[in-house]
């Protein structure tokens, strides 16, 4: 079926409320939602963003909490606020204000999306290798979902995948740097799966300084105190802490290389393309999405610590301008938005041929979209 093209769409973006859009500090999903929302507006679409009230956007913002839940110390039950947001989404859907609703909140909306036949797609931003998830996705085989890497799909091959869209950044969000700082960089969270301990070991064994810009969640505080904190006392290791978006260009651009020594099925890994945008090559362990994101032009992929240590000098010799070109070719926000618009148009086309948009049709289940895949 041929989807309609070149027509502006009325699109709702539904973001998690844990961080603002964009986040003030660390936050992957909400940052991607921001990049996508702003690019869709730039491309001429009518976009409504459901997010926290401290979000900043050129779209029509419908605030669902006064501020992001992580910054709200009075918030105890974060899920309650998401249910309020879903009710607001439903109010606007009932008035037929959107051609398509794009959810970024996992499966919270599945029951109402099915019951009210909302034309929608859901990007799954997290890990899917959890034993609790297969029963859920078998219960909702009609929910159209989008992956952020093909690797992410492996635990749920039977889900209703309608496309794969890699994340993207605005071309001018991060500026290329020359690596003048002569240090290795770690950017992300302090948690067992991100393996900052590996990054420290690599830096110590190769004799290169390491700067660690990382968030420590409350759930990971004990891990930091017992497993990581004492490692920071070694020569050349500097813990910078959580940095803002405005600080990333300097942090990554001045770095000789980014260390991404993960030990889990990473769904995407935004830090890798942030480093690319700065012309900074990445050393990553072969887990999850890494082989899909990095190429021999943009980084080095290893499987053991010995390989990682020996790869550092090759990494430092890589062409930084070629790394930046690798970003521009594959990971811009413009490309990401275009991919999503193609999916939106397919969803709208299927909806228009399946049933009229009327209140009488709201209780009909959304049709399967597998035969209409375009990505």
Buried (B, 14 or more C-beta within 10 A) or exposed (E): EEBEEEEEBBBBBBBBBBBBBBBBBBBBBBBBBBBBBBBBBBBEBBBBBBBBBBBEBEBEBBBBBEBBBBBBEEBEEBEEBBEEBBEBBBEBBEEEBBBBBBBBBBBBBBEBBBEBBBBBBBBBBEBBEEEEBBEBBEEBEBBBBBBBBEBBBEBBEEBBBBBBBBBBBBEEBBBBBEBEBEBBBBBBBBBEBBBBBBBBBBBBBBEBBBBBBBBBEEEBEEBBEEBBEEBBEEEBBEBBEBBEBEEBBBBBBBBBBBBBBBEBBBBBBBBBBBBBBBBBBBBBBEBBBBBBBBBEBBBBBBEEBEBBBBBBEEBBEBEBEEBBBBBEEBBBBBBBBBBBBBBBBBBBBBBBEEBEEEEEEBEEEBBEBEEBEBB
